[in-house]
Amino acid sequence: MIEYPKAGKDATYKIIGLDGRALQGGILQENSIQQNISLGNLPRGQYILTIINNGKQTNLKLLKQ
């Protein structure tokens, strides 16, 4: 589950490997403040979660155990 400020139109997310490759991504539901994201297809490890919302980009560390 990820939480973020109220999603505007065209808000998106990406999960990026530490090597810089985009591994997964999608669109955030407009006017939402949280969303479930499945990491089932990714191996254990560290990733970067990038959220682009209302013209702002936020990068967060993500750890799958």
Contacts in CASP RR format, 6 or more apart in sequence:
PFRMAT RR
TARGET T0000
AUTHOR 0000-0000-0000
METHOD contacts of the structure
MODEL  1
MIEYPKAGKDATYKIIGLDGRALQGGILQENSIQQNISLGNLPRGQYILT
IINNGKQTNLKLLKQ
1 34 0 8 1.000
1 35 0 8 1.000
1 36 0 8 1.000
1 37 0 8 1.000
2 13 0 8 1.000
2 34 0 8 1.000
2 35 0 8 1.000
2 37 0 8 1.000
2 49 0 8 1.000
2 51 0 8 1.000
3 33 0 8 1.000
3 34 0 8 1.000
4 11 0 8 1.000
4 28 0 8 1.000
4 33 0 8 1.000
4 34 0 8 1.000
4 51 0 8 1.000
4 53 0 8 1.000
4 58 0 8 1.000
5 33 0 8 1.000
5 53 0 8 1.000
5 54 0 8 1.000
6 31 0 8 1.000
6 32 0 8 1.000
6 33 0 8 1.000
7 28 0 8 1.000
7 29 0 8 1.000
7 30 0 8 1.000
7 31 0 8 1.000
7 32 0 8 1.000
7 33 0 8 1.000
7 53 0 8 1.000
8 28 0 8 1.000
8 30 0 8 1.000
8 31 0 8 1.000
8 53 0 8 1.000
8 54 0 8 1.000
9 30 0 8 1.000
10 27 0 8 1.000
11 27 0 8 1.000
11 28 0 8 1.000
11 30 0 8 1.000
11 51 0 8 1.000
11 52 0 8 1.000
11 53 0 8 1.000
11 54 0 8 1.000
12 25 0 8 1.000
12 26 0 8 1.000
12 27 0 8 1.000
12 28 0 8 1.000
12 51 0 8 1.000
12 52 0 8 1.000
12 53 0 8 1.000
13 25 0 8 1.000
13 26 0 8 1.000
13 28 0 8 1.000
13 35 0 8 1.000
13 37 0 8 1.000
13 49 0 8 1.000
13 50 0 8 1.000
13 51 0 8 1.000
13 52 0 8 1.000
14 22 0 8 1.000
14 24 0 8 1.000
14 25 0 8 1.000
14 26 0 8 1.000
14 49 0 8 1.000
14 50 0 8 1.000
15 22 0 8 1.000
15 23 0 8 1.000
15 24 0 8 1.000
15 25 0 8 1.000
15 37 0 8 1.000
15 39 0 8 1.000
15 42 0 8 1.000
15 47 0 8 1.000
15 48 0 8 1.000
15 49 0 8 1.000
15 50 0 8 1.000
15 62 0 8 1.000
16 22 0 8 1.000
16 23 0 8 1.000
16 47 0 8 1.000
16 48 0 8 1.000
16 49 0 8 1.000
16 50 0 8 1.000
17 23 0 8 1.000
17 46 0 8 1.000
17 47 0 8 1.000
17 48 0 8 1.000
18 46 0 8 1.000
18 47 0 8 1.000
18 48 0 8 1.000
20 48 0 8 1.000
23 42 0 8 1.000
23 47 0 8 1.000
24 37 0 8 1.000
24 39 0 8 1.000
24 41 0 8 1.000
24 42 0 8 1.000
28 35 0 8 1.000
28 51 0 8 1.000
28 53 0 8 1.000
29 35 0 8 1.000
39 64 0 8 1.000
42 64 0 8 1.000
43 64 0 8 1.000
44 64 0 8 1.000
44 65 0 8 1.000
45 63 0 8 1.000
45 64 0 8 1.000
45 65 0 8 1.000
46 61 0 8 1.000
46 62 0 8 1.000
46 63 0 8 1.000
47 61 0 8 1.000
47 62 0 8 1.000
47 63 0 8 1.000
47 64 0 8 1.000
48 59 0 8 1.000
48 60 0 8 1.000
48 61 0 8 1.000
48 62 0 8 1.000
49 59 0 8 1.000
49 60 0 8 1.000
49 61 0 8 1.000
49 62 0 8 1.000
50 57 0 8 1.000
50 58 0 8 1.000
50 59 0 8 1.000
50 60 0 8 1.000
51 57 0 8 1.000
51 58 0 8 1.000
51 60 0 8 1.000
52 58 0 8 1.000
END
